[in-house]
Amino acid sequence: MDTTTFIDRVKTTLEQAGRDCPLEAVMDLCPDLTWNQMFLAIDDLSRRGEVRVTMEADRTYRVQVRRLEANTSSAV
């Protein structure tokens, strides 16, 4: 499986999971990916601004897919 394939798979899985879930849950949703592949995918998506990774008070990491906001202003 090439890098682009598993990065896209992780993003799609997050979108299907409701856009916000603990990092461990993402691992459970993609059992055929290694921890390294998952980390690489989350890192890449985060750097591109497609996901947001946060840490809660209990040190649980959460991953959220960012939605692109539609441009509501129109040119006049």
C-alpha positions, 0 to 999 in steps of 0.5 A: 500500500503506497503512502497516498493510499493509506493517508486517504484511507485514514481521512475517509475513515475519520470522515465516516467516524463523525469527524472527531474521535480519539486517536486510539479509535482511529487505530481500531478503525484501520486495523490493517495499518501499522502504528507508523503508517497511522502516525505518518497519515495523521501527521501529513493531514495535520500539516496540510490543515485537513485534520486537527489533533488536540490533547484533552486534560486526561492526555487523550489525543483527539483527531478532528477532520476540518471541513473546508468552509464554503466561501460565502462572499461573492464578487461584485 
